[in-house]
Amino acid sequence: MSSTTRPTLDLEPPNSARLARLCGPQDENLRVIENALDVRIHNRAHHFEFEGAPEEAQAALASVSELYAQSENAEISPEKAHVVARSAGNERDLEVAEHSPVDADSDASADVVIKTRKGLVRGRGHNQRAYLKRLIDNDLAFGIGPAGTGKTFLAVAAAVDALESHHVQRLLLVRPAVEAGERLGFLPGDLTQKVDPYLRPLYDALYEMLGVERVGRLIEQNVIEIAPLAYMRGRTLNEAYIILDEAQNTTVEQMKMFLTRIGVGSTAVVTGDTTQVDLPATQRSGLSHAVGLLRGIEGISVTEFEARDVVRHPLVQKIVRAYERDNASRDDASRAPPSRNDKSGL
């Protein structure tokens, strides 16, 4: 069992208004940090003491220090406190998973900062920083993991940066139009209007980077194209940045079709969550197949995110972990030998 430490911090310069914003109503923000990092925080005015395992206590100290700095010009919400705490916690993870020769590069965790018109975008925690570096260094990058880990947002940020710096001439954002239990036929409108809801997360990320008006103009000029996967067949895409989102819902044939669209001067990013496949049970996910087939090829990187990388509402991380435990228990049950009293095989 890890020993506990009690590092201390005195916030400077003392400011009652900033302290109130940091702590939140009834110290709600401090409780969020405690829960995220499994520590106890004690404070008297601007003097803070952190009780817990050494690494977690230092992460909590760093979180409070960063949030106090932010409190000078902004309100501190529980969601922001959670994101900062999880990011500080992830700094403790020094293990680099050797998914490929590129991924094993010692520079994989170097801090990459992308400048957009809406501000700076940087990875939070080891996995996001490594992912951003791999997006820049590889012609084909896979980002796999649960919702809320920044897979799509960071890929769009890298795509916008490549467009703004004239490394590519256009952006293509692609998703398979697969129903998650619903029926497309019941939606009103033509095909474009039917698939538009599936592409909405990509629009949202673009709006965050470039603003609504500029995105609209670039779409009209065909510099940005947002389309369902079926529209990619028969095309060769040169000098383009191509993102395939929700790739777990591609079939093996669709994935092969998409990957062979990559032309000269193009970069492709494939993102998805292999635990949320909406394909019929008889069809294998093209994402899982492609990662197993292509892992280790030079110029291709694979980044796998985990529950600890989730940067959405604090509950999302707990939900993801609950489902991970459930899946693990199901896998264990499926591998267990049949009972002597089990007559099902007769």
N, C-alpha and C positions, 0 to 999 in steps of 0.2 A: 504494500500500500504506500502511495506517495506521501512524503512528509509535507506538512503545510508551512507556509511562510506568511508574513504579514508586511509586505512592502507598503510604504506610505507615499503620499503625494500632497503637496500644498499648491493649490491652484493660484496662478499669478497671471495678471494682476487681480486682486480681490474685487469682485463686482457682484452685488446681490442679485441684480436682474439676470445676469448671465448664469449665475448659480441656479436660480429658479428654473431657467429654461433647460439647463443641463439635467437637473433632477426630475423635472416634470411634476405634474400634480400628484401629491402623495408619494413622491419618489418613484413614480411608475417607471421612468427610464432606467433608474438604477436597478430595479427589480428585473427588468428585461435583460440587462447585462449579466446579472447574477445567474439567471436561468440559462442564458446562452453559454456561459463559461463555467458553470458549476462552482461559483465562488460566493463569498459573503462580503458585502461592502458596508463599511462603517464610516460615517462622516460626522464631523462637527464643523459646521460652516464650511470653510474652504479647505479644511484638513481631511484627507481621505485615507482610509486604511483598508487593505484588500487581503482577505483571508481565504487561502485555498492552496492547491498544489502550486509549486513554483511557477510553472509555465502559464497556468490559467490565471494566477494572480497578476503576473506581469502583463498578460493580455488585457485583463480588466483595467489595469492602471493605464495602459496605452489607449484603451477605448475612452476612458473618462477624460484623459488629456486631450485627445483629438476632438471629442464632442464639445469640450469647453472652448476650444479654439473656434469651432464652428458656431458656437452660441453667440459670438460677437455680432454676427450679421444675419443669423437665421434662427428660426424656431427648431427645437429638437423634438421630433416625434418618436414614439416607441418603435416604429418601423425603422427609422434612421438609426436609433440606438442598437437595434438588432443587427442591422447590416454592418455597422462599424465593429460591433463585438465579434460577429462571426468572422469578419475579415481579419481582425487582430488574432483571433484564435487560429485561423488558417495559416498565419505566419509561422506557427510552430511546426507545421508539417514540412520537413526538409526532404522527404522522400520523393524522388522523381521516378515515376513508373516508366520502365524501359519498354515502351510500346513498339518503338522502331529505332533504327540508327539515328534518325533525326531527333526523336523524342529523348534519346539518351544524351544528347548534346548538353554539355555543362552550362551553356548559355540559354537553355530552354526557359529558365525562370527569370530571365532578365526583364526589368520593368520596361514596358512599352507604353508610351502615351500617344494617343491619337487626338489630334486637334480637329474639332468640327466647329461649325458656325454657332452651335449651341453651347460650346464649352469643351472641356477636356474629358476624354474617355480613357480610363486605365483599368486594368484588371484588379479585382479585389481578391486577395489570397493567391496562393501558389498556382492552383489549377487555372484560374482565369488569366494570370500573367503568362503562364506557359502557353496557353491556348492562343493568346494574341500574338506571341512571338512566332508560333507555328503557322498562324494564318499569313504572316508576312514572309516566312522563309520557304513555304511549300506551295506547289502548284495545285495540290489536292489535300484538303484537310477535313478530317471527320471530327465532329464534336458530339459526344454521346452522353446522355445523362438526364436526370429528372427535370421537371418544369421548374423554372425560377433560377437556374444556374447561369443565365446570361449567354447561352449558346448562340441564339439567334441575334440578340442585340449586339454582341461583340462582333459577330460576323458582318452584320450590316454596317457597323462603325468602320471596320477594316475595308469594306467595299466602298463606302463613301470616301474614305481617305484615298484609296487607289484612284477613284474617279477625279477627285479634286486635285490630285497631284499629277494627273494625266498619264498614269501608268496603264489605265484601261480607257476605252472609249464609251463603254456603256455598262449598265448593271442589269442583270436578269435575276429576279427573285421568283422562285418556283416552289409550288407545293402540289402534292397529289390531292385530288378532290375525292377524298374518301370519307363517307359518313361515319360519325362516331355514334352509331345506334339510331341515327335519323335517316330520313329518306329525302334525297335531293329533289325528287319529282314533285314533292308537295310544296317546294319553295316557289314563289311567284317569279316571273320574269324570264328572260332568255338565258342562254348558257352562261354568258358573262356575269349576269346578275346572280345566278345560282351559285357560282363558285366564288364570288367576291367575298362572302363571309369567311371562307377558308383562308383568304389571303390578308385579312384585316390585320393580324399581328405584324406582318411585314410592312404594311402602310404605317402602322403606329411607330415602328422603329425608325422608318425614314423620316416621318414628321418630327421625331425627337432630334434627329441629326440635322435636317435641312430646313425645316419649317414647311407648313402646309402649302403655301403659295409656290415656293420653288419646286417642291416635289411635283405639284400639278403641272408646272411648265415643262419639267424634264420628262414627265410621262407623255405630254403632248408632242414633244420633240423626239420621242422614241429613244431617248438616252437612258431612261429607266423603263424597264418592261416587267410587269408583274403578271404571271400567267400560270395556269394549271400545267402539270407535268405533261399531259397529253399533247400540248402544243409544241413540245420540244422535238418530237420525232421528225427525222429527216433534215434537221438543221445542223450546221457546223458553226460554232460560236468563236470567232476570233476577237482578240483584244477586248475581252469582256470579263467581268467579275460575276460569277454565277453562284447563287446560293440555293440549294435544295433544302427546304425546311420540312419538318415532320416526315423525314425520310423513312421512318419505321413503317410507314404505310405504303411503301413502294413494294412491288413484287420484284423477284430476282430479275425478270426480263426488263422491267421498267428501269431498275437501277443500272443495268448494263447499258440500256439505251441512253440514259442521262449521262453516264460517265464517258461514253464515246462521242458525246457532243463537243467535248473540250477541244478548242482549236488553238492556233498559234497565239501566244501572248495572253492567254486566258488563265484565270485562277478559278477553281471550284471549291466550294465549301458545302459539306453535307452534314446536316444536324438532325438529331432525333432522339427519341426516348424508347429504347427497345422494350421497356416494360408497359408501354401503352400502344400496342399494335391493334388497329381496328380492321385488319384484313380478316377474311373468312379463315376459320381454323385450319382449313386444308391448304392455305397458301403460306409459304415461307416469306418472312420479311426480307426484302432486298438489302436493308441496312445491315442486319446481322450477318447475312451471307457475304456482303462486300467487305466488311471489316475483317472477317476471318480469312477471306481470300487475299486481300491486299495488304494486310498488316506486315510491316517490315520492308516494303518496297521503298527504295530511295525516292524522295520527292513527295511521299505520302505520309501524313502524320495522323495519329489517332489520339485524341484527348478524351478521357473518360471522367466525367464529373460524378460527384457523390452527394449524398444528402447534406453533408456539411458545407457544400458550396452554394446552397440555396440562399438567395438574397432577397426573397420576397417576404411576405408577412411571416412572423415567427412560427405560426401554426403550420405553414407549408412544409417546413423542415421536419416537424414532428409527424405530419401526415405521410410524407415520403418514407420516413424511417419505419412507420407502422406497416406500410405496404411492403417494404423490404423484408421485414421480419416475417410477415405473412407468406410472402413468396418463398423465403428460405425454409419455413416450416413445411410448406407444401412439397418443396423439392425433397426434403428429408423423408417425408412420408412416402413419396413415390419411389424412393430408393430402398425403403425398408423391406426386408424379406417378408413374404406372406406368413400369416399365423398358421400353426398346425391345424387349427379349427376352421381355416378358410377353405370353404368348399367351392369357391367361385370358379376354380379352374376345372372342376369336374363337369 
